[in-house]
Structures are given as structure tokens and as C-alpha cells.
Amino acid sequence: MYHSEDYKSLKKRMLELFDNPTTVVADRSGRSQPTVTKFFKQVSIRHSSWLSIYEACIELVEEQETRLKQLYEKSSKLIKKEDSVHSKEQ
């Protein structure tokens, strides 16, 4: 479970996207913070707990990635509008 590249990548991304991933994942998964901490520290936990925490992490990363993509698109549109306004002024 903990040795897969998917787990390692997911853990790294969670730490990049969230200031306190333990709290966010505990809220989403319904597992206790100590259990989620064990997940991130790669300590053995029940398989059902591991799966629900892993699933919560995937959902949270997906939501953040979608949000970031929307913000980038919005920013890009605003920059294009500004560029077109500036080019018309010149």
C-alpha cells in the first residue's frame, strides 16, 4: 500500500496543496486525525481506513486541481482582455 508510486505522488501532492492535510482528510474521510496522521507517516492502519483516507485524498486533490484550472483559465481571459485593451489604446 505505502510503497506504490501512486501513494507517494498523492501524499506529495496533498502536502503541496493543503496547509494542514490531516485535518482536511479527517473531515472528508470520517477517520480520526491520529489515523490520518498514521496514513501520512506510513504507519500500519486497517485496510478499510487506508482505503477511505486514500479515496478522500484523491477527491480533495481532484477538487483543488479543478479549482486551480478554473482560476488559471479565468486569469488567462482577464490577461487577454487587458492585452487587447492596451493594444487598442496604442
N, C-alpha and C positions, 0 to 999 in steps of 0.2 A: 504494500500500500504506500508506504512513505518513500520507497526507493524509485518510484516511477518518475519519469521526466515530467509528466503531466502535473503530478503533485508539486514538484519543485517549482515549476513555472507558475502554477496557480498561487502558491504561497508567496513567491516573489512579487507577483502582480498585486496581490492583496496588500502587501506591505507598502507597495508604491502608491496605491490608490486611496488607502484609508489611514487616517492618523491613529486610530485605535481599532484595528480589525477584530480583535477579540470580542469587544462589546457589540459591534455591529453583527458579527456572525452569531453570537449567542442569542441576540434578539431575533434574528431571522430563523435560526435553526431550532430554537426552543431548548437548546442544550445549555448547561451551566457554563459560566465563564472559566472555571477551572478545567472543565472538559475541553473547551475550545482551546485553552492555553496548551493543554497536553497535545492536541492536534497540531498546533503550530510548532511545538517543541519536539514533535515526532515521538511522543511517549505513547505506549500502547493503550488503546481505548477500545470499547466494544465496537464491533463491526457496524452495528446499526447507527451508533453515534457518529462514527467516522463517515459513513455514507451521508447522513443528514447534514453534517458540517461541510463536507465536500460539495454537496449539492447547493447549499446556501452560498458558499464561496463562488461557485460558478455563476449563480444567479446575480450576485452582487457585482461581480466583475462585468458581466454582460450588461447590467443596468448602467454602470459607470461608463463603460465603453460607448454605449449608445448615447448617453448624455454628452460625453466628450465629442463624439462625432457631430451631434446636433449643434453644439457650441462652435465647433470649427467651421461647419457649414454656414452658420449664422454670421460668424466673424468674416468669413470669406465674402459673403454677399455684401456686408457693410463696407468692406475694404474696396470691393469693385465699384460700389456706388460712389464712394469718396473719390476714387481714381477718375471715374467718368465725370464727376462734377468738377474736379480740378482741371481735367483736360479741356472741358468746355469753357472754363474761365480763361484759359490761356489762349 
